[in-house]
Amino acid sequence: MSKYDPLRYFLSNLSPTNNEITLSFEQINKILEAELPKSAYEYSAWWSNEIDGQHVQAHSWQDAGWKVESVDFNRKRVRFIRN
């Protein structure tokens, strides 16, 4: 089980009519019941949509059928869109 499974479950359970969602980093922390790592607040690479990689966080949203569209580090939020 991955630390990021709660995010995968959350995204997986959104209505199929939802094609995009913007979540604050604080909302993601609540979903995870844990704090995002410091790198999530500083590096866009942390939010990349890796297909062949070992970053478990990317697998969490991609396995749920979503990808990161954009990250706003000033407002501390991320926009996901459905694949």
RAKA-V826751 format. One line per field, one symbol per residue. burial: # if it has 24 or more other C-alpha atoms within 12 Angstrom, else .. A space follows every 50 residues. Layout:
BEGIN
burial=???
END
This chain:
BEGIN
burial=...########.........#####..#...#...#...##....####. .....################.....######.
END
